[in-house]
Amino acid sequence: MLIFKTIAETQSACAQLRGEGRILGLVPTMGALHEGHLSLVRAARAVCDVVAVSIFVNPTQFGPTEDFSKYPRTFEDDCALLKQEGVDLIFAPTVDEMYPAGASTFVLVEGVSDRLDGASRPGHFRGVTTVVSKLFHITKPHKAFFGQKDAAQVAVLRKMVRDLNFPLQLVVCPIVRESDGLALNSRNRYLSPEERQKALVLHRALEKVKDAGAGGETSAQKLVAAARDVFAEEPSVRVDYIAVVDPDTLEEVPDVRSGALVAVAAFVGTTRLIDNIVL
């Protein structure tokens, strides 16, 4: 397994692999890896000849009061996990390598970037699209793998790939959950045991919505109300949003008869968690 810290080394290695006719898969991460990330690696291994993983805690997608400084950094453990999974290449740049002094160019997907997490975290998706576009240019993957848990991010990146004509396939993989339903998230490690139990309310709320939908309820307003009733059972959990939206545009829809993404975000203590289901 090769580990590169510089853009030049990574570009050269990926260009050589592509030149040999190998299908290159990229799994972008911020490290602090868990089974959700590893599921993306396995999906990439299944359909690609070579798998590259980026590990970079991207400062431009964090707001000034968010957790950039304390975001978990477990590089040696991450490398050990990725080696076990047969990853071929790790790209782990420094902040200065990705954003050299004087860098002032950003990628912004207008409209969709202002919805859901974009509304709650202004500027967040500008940071995401900028760093992912840089990773795409550096590695030039044939396929890039992302998790459905970050459904709003997926919608933004899909539009960026279409609008900027990136010659790659964006592959979205299912949410990986703990046995009790909690969606895997690197920020879960912030939770105390008591908060960990309270965090299950996100999954319970979505299950209530799923059951209501299966029972024939199509009104977005009523589905949101059903989710709020479940959140009311954990008054210490502060809801950021509950939304029923078009999965591509993230615009709210009045009903789910044509399908919809149901997304929730909430603060458990000081930790912000997200989850979703597709109806």
N, C-alpha and C positions, 0 to 999 in steps of 0.2 A: 504494500500500500504506500503510495507516494503522498507526501504532505508538502504543499507549497504555501509560501507566505506572500509571494509577489504575483502581481498580475502578469508580468512578462513570462515567468516560468509556467504559469497556468495556461496562458494563451498558447505557448509553444507546445506543451504536452497535449492539450486538447486538439490542436491543429494536426499534430502527428497522428493521433488516434483516428481522427476523422479521415485523414489522408490514407490511412490503411483500410478504409472502408468499414470501420466499426461504428455501430449505432451507439451514440453517447447519450446517457440519461443523466439529468441533473436533479439533485434534491437540495433545494436551498433551505438552510436552517439557521437558527440563532444559537445552536448548541443546547446544552441542558437536555440531552436526548432522552426520549422515553419510547415506549412501544409504538406510539403513534408515528413518530419519526421513522422508526425501524420498519414499520409496515410500508412506508413510502419507499424505503431502500429495497425492500423485498419485491415490491411491485416493479421497481425499476430493473432489478436484476432479472426478473422473469421475462422482460421484453427487450432488454438492451444488452449489448456486448460488453459495455464498459459503464460503470456508475461513478459519477463524481458527486461529492457532497460538499457544500459550502457551510462553513461555520463562521458566522459574523454577527455580532450583536450590533445592529444598525442604529446609530444614534439619531438619524434623521426621522425615524418613525416614532420616536418617543417625545412626548410633550415635556415642557419644562418642569412640571411637578410629578412626572411619572417615574418609573422605577429603573431607568437606564443604569444608574450606578450600582444598584443592588441586584440587577437581573442575574440569575445564576450562571456562572461560568465554570464549566466542568470539562475543560478541554481534554485532559489526559483520559478521563473516564469515557468521554465521547469517542475518542480515537480507538480505544480498546473495543468498544461496542461495534464500531464501524468495521474494524479489522475482522471481528468475528463474523460479520455479515458479508464479508467478501468485497467491500468497497475498494475500488481501484485507486481513487484519487481524492484527497481532501484539499480544499482551498480555504485557508484560514488567514485572511489578511488583517492587518491592523487598520485602525480608523484612518490614519494618515495615508495608508496605501490606497484605500478606496476613495478618500476625500482629501486630496493633497491641498496644500495651502492655496487659497485663491479660487478653489472650485465653487462655481456659482450656477451650475446648470442642473435643472431638475426636470423630471417627467411628471406631468399632471394629467390624469384622466378626468376631465371636467364632468360635473353632474353626478355620476355614480359615486365618485369619491367623497361626496358630501352627505352620503346616506348611511344609516346604521352606525357602524363604528366611526365612519368619517364625520358624522354629525357630533358624536360624543367626544371624539379625539381629533380636533381640527389639525390638519396637516399630516395626520398619520399616514394616509394612503399616498400622499405625495412622496413621503419617505420610502414607503414600500415599493411603489412603482419605479422610483429612481434607482434604488439598489438592485431590484430584480432585473431591470433593463440593463444595468451595468454587468450583472452576472451573466445574463444572456449574451451580451456582446463579448465578454471575456471567454466564456466556455463554448459558446455556439452549440448548445445541445440539440439533438434531434427531438428529444422529449424532456419535459420538465414536470416534476411530480409535486403536487400540493394536496393538503388534506381538506376534506369537506367541512371540518370543524370551523375553519376560517372561511366561511361561505361568502362573506362580503368581500374579503380579499380576493377570492377566486373570481367573483364577478368583475372586480376592477381589473385584475390581470388578464382575464379573457378579452376584455375590451381593448386593453393596451396591446395585446398580441395581435388582435385583428386590425386595429387602427394603424399600428406601426409596421405591420407586415413582417413580424418575426417569423422566420421559416422553421417553426417548431410546432410540436403538438403539446398542448397543456393537458396533463392527465390528472384527474381529480379522484382521490381515493377515499374510501368510507371513513367515518369517524371511528376511532378505537376508544373503547370505554372500559372502565373497571367493571368488575363483576356486579357491582351495585348500580351501575349506570352512569357514574361520573365520567364525563369526557376527559381524556388525558390532556394535560396542559402543563407546560413547564412551570407555570405559576402555581400549580397545585401544591408545590412544596412549600409555599408561603403559609399554607393553612395550618392552624392548630388542629388537634384531633376533634375538638368541638366544632370548629369552623368546617372541617372536612365533612362532618355529618350534615351541617346546615346547607352545604353546597349542593347536596343531592336534590334540593328543591328545584334547581334548574331542570334536571332530567324529569322529575315528577311533573312539572308544569307542562313540559313538551309531550309527555306521555298522555296527560289529560287531553291536550289538544289533538293528539293523534287518535285517541279513542273517540273523541267527539266527532272528528272528521270521518272516521270509519262508521260512526253511527248515523251519518247523513248530514251533519251540520256543515254548511258551506259559508256562512257569514263570517267574514274576518273579524268583525266587531265582537261577535259572540265567542269566537275562538280566543281572542285576546282576553276577554272577560273571564273565560274559563281558566286561562293561565294565571291571571291576576288572583283569582280565588285561591289557587294553590300557593302562590307566593305569600298570600296573607297568612298562611300557616307558619311562616318563618319571618315574623315582623322585623327581626334584626338584619335580614338580607334586604339590601336596598336595590330596587329594580332600576336599571338604566334605561332599557327599552324592551318592549315586547312588540314585535312587528310581523305582519303577514305581507310579504312582498313578492314581486316578480323576481325569480332567482337570477335573471340576467341583468335587469336594470336597477334592482333594489327599490323600485317604486312600490308604494303601498297599493294593494289590490283590494277591492271591496268583498270579493268572495274567492273561494278556492276551487271553483268548478273546473278551471283550466290548469289546476296545479298551482302550488305556491311554496315559497320558502317561509318557514316560521322560525324566527330567530329571536333569541333572548340574550341579554347581557345584564349582569347584576354584580353588586359589590358584596362580598362575604368578608366582613371585617373591612380591611383596606385593600383586599385583593379583588380585582375585576376579572370575572369569568364570563365566557361566552359559550353558547351551545345552539343547536338548531336541528330541525328535521325538515324533510321535503315531503309535502303532501301531493 
